[in-house]
Amino acid sequence: MPVFDTPGDELACYWNGCRNKTIHPQGVVGKIQWVDLGGHSYTGMFRGADTGYARLSLAAPIDTRTPNMKPGMGVKLLRDGYDSANFVSMYGVDGQETLNWFAHDFTNHIPDAKSVALKPLESHFSNVTKYISEVGLSEMASVTQDGTAETPNFPFMLRFKPTG
């Protein structure tokens, strides 16, 4: 399970060359900052980061007949002397019945799949964790941008709400 077990920000090449990205294979990347607006006691990167990247991608090709699309977002925040802090979020693996990317909130805890077609994917992920629809945040809270290790204090869940 190289994706889960490989330390660092790069995955070594294997499988007749480099890794084939079968889920979220296409996306766009933009540079971001994580701004701490205060009002919380969270540690690590929750205090802010001036260098990060967000990747907006689709879990599968858009079905324009339905319409249905499965948008998601990955966030990578860079820190000194440590691997980057990362998490992913989306509305849900079943997607949404609109082509408006920002129609729904994204979260790092998504609902279980309703589609029978997605059950094999859930089964595959369950080989690694029983929390297949959740992405934890403790690693993001464990080290600050300047590389200072801390006892992590982190939120249970993040929700990204589109604004007008």
C-alpha distance (Angstrom), angle and dihedral (degrees) to the residues before:
residue distance angle dihedral
M1 . . .
P2 3.80 . .
V3 3.81 95.2 .
F4 3.80 91.0 61.0
D5 3.81 99.6 33.2
T6 3.81 104.3 42.0
P7 3.81 113.5 100.0
G8 3.77 119.7 -142.9
D9 3.75 135.3 32.8
E10 3.80 98.1 -70.7
L11 3.78 128.3 67.9
A12 3.79 115.3 -143.3
C13 3.79 118.5 -119.9
Y14 3.80 117.4 -98.6
W15 3.85 137.1 141.9
N16 3.82 97.6 66.4
G17 3.77 92.5 -38.6
C18 3.77 128.9 -26.9
R19 3.78 128.6 -1.2
N20 3.78 117.1 -76.7
K21 3.79 108.7 -133.9
T22 3.81 102.9 -141.2
I23 3.83 98.6 168.4
H24 3.81 118.8 54.5
P25 3.83 90.3 -0.2
Q26 3.80 96.3 166.4
G27 3.76 128.9 44.2
V28 3.75 148.5 133.1
V29 3.80 125.6 -109.2
G30 3.77 129.2 -149.3
K31 3.79 133.3 179.1
I32 3.81 113.7 -111.4
Q33 3.78 142.6 178.0
W34 3.81 124.0 -139.6
V35 3.79 105.4 -136.6
D36 3.80 119.5 -159.6
L37 3.79 107.2 -142.3
G38 3.82 91.4 -175.4
G39 3.77 128.0 -132.0
H40 3.81 94.5 111.2
S41 3.80 140.2 79.2
Y42 3.82 97.3 -137.6
T43 3.79 118.3 138.4
G44 3.79 139.2 -147.0
M45 3.76 117.7 22.1
F46 3.81 91.2 -2.6
R47 3.81 84.3 78.9
G48 3.79 89.0 65.0
A49 3.77 144.7 -79.6
D50 3.77 128.4 -144.9
T51 3.82 94.7 -160.5
G52 3.77 123.6 50.7
Y53 3.77 142.9 123.7
A54 3.79 133.0 -133.9
R55 3.79 120.4 -158.2
L56 3.80 117.5 -160.5
S57 3.78 111.5 -162.5
L58 3.79 144.4 155.7
A59 3.82 120.9 -115.2
A60 3.82 89.8 -146.6
P61 3.81 138.5 0.5
I62 3.80 114.9 -70.6
D63 3.80 115.1 -96.9
T64 3.80 101.6 -143.9
R65 3.82 93.2 -178.5
T66 3.81 94.0 65.3
P67 3.15 92.0 20.4
N68 3.80 103.8 -123.0
M69 3.77 133.3 151.4
K70 3.79 133.6 171.1
P71 3.82 108.6 -146.8
G72 3.79 122.9 -176.2
M73 3.78 141.4 170.3
G74 3.79 132.9 -141.6
V75 3.80 120.7 -163.6
K76 3.81 125.2 -159.6
L77 3.81 120.1 -175.8
L78 3.81 117.8 -169.1
R79 3.80 123.0 -134.6
D80 3.80 135.1 179.1
G81 3.80 118.1 -95.9
Y82 3.83 95.5 -5.1
D83 3.77 138.3 79.8
S84 3.78 112.7 -89.3
A85 3.80 121.4 -87.7
N86 3.81 109.5 -112.2
F87 3.77 141.8 179.8
V88 3.77 138.3 159.4
S89 3.77 131.5 -142.4
M90 3.78 139.7 -179.5
Y91 3.79 142.9 156.6
G92 3.80 94.3 -104.7
V93 3.79 142.2 -51.8
D94 3.81 91.7 -106.4
G95 3.78 88.5 62.4
Q96 3.77 128.8 -145.1
E97 3.76 133.6 -72.4
T98 3.78 94.4 -123.2
L99 3.78 135.8 68.0
N100 3.81 90.8 -136.6
W101 3.82 102.7 112.7
F102 3.81 91.7 -156.9
A103 3.82 98.1 45.7
H104 3.83 93.7 109.8
D105 3.78 140.9 30.5
F106 3.81 118.0 -97.7
T107 3.81 120.1 -138.6
N108 3.79 138.5 176.8
H109 3.85 88.5 -125.6
I110 3.79 109.3 61.2
P111 3.81 128.5 -177.0
D112 3.80 120.2 -98.3
A113 3.79 115.2 -90.3
K114 3.80 116.2 -90.5
S115 3.80 95.3 -167.7
V116 3.81 116.1 92.5
A117 3.82 87.3 -146.8
L118 3.82 89.7 66.2
K119 3.81 95.8 52.0
P120 3.86 92.9 90.8
L121 3.82 88.8 55.5
E122 3.80 90.5 51.4
S123 3.79 89.4 48.6
H124 3.81 91.0 51.6
F125 3.81 92.8 50.5
S126 3.81 91.0 47.2
N127 3.81 88.4 67.0
V128 3.81 86.9 73.6
T129 3.81 104.4 31.7
K130 3.77 140.5 3.2
Y131 3.82 88.4 -140.2
I132 3.79 95.7 71.3
S133 3.80 96.2 153.6
E134 3.80 96.9 48.3
V135 3.79 133.9 74.4
G136 3.80 115.0 -159.3
L137 3.78 124.4 -135.2
S138 3.82 104.1 -157.3
E139 3.81 93.7 103.1
M140 3.80 90.6 53.6
A141 3.80 89.0 54.8
S142 3.82 97.0 44.9
V143 3.83 100.8 76.1
T144 3.81 132.7 30.6
Q145 3.79 124.7 -133.5
D146 3.82 91.2 -96.7
G147 3.82 91.4 54.2
T148 3.81 99.7 -100.6
A149 3.81 110.6 149.6
E150 3.80 115.3 -136.0
T151 3.76 139.1 178.7
P152 3.80 99.0 -96.5
N153 3.78 121.6 -113.2
F154 3.79 110.4 176.2
P155 3.79 143.2 157.7
F156 3.78 119.8 -97.0
M157 3.79 91.9 -128.9
L158 3.81 141.4 6.3
R159 3.78 123.4 -143.4
F160 3.78 123.1 -165.5
K161 3.78 110.3 -157.1
P162 3.80 119.0 -167.2
T163 3.78 113.3 -125.7
G164 3.77 127.0 -142.6
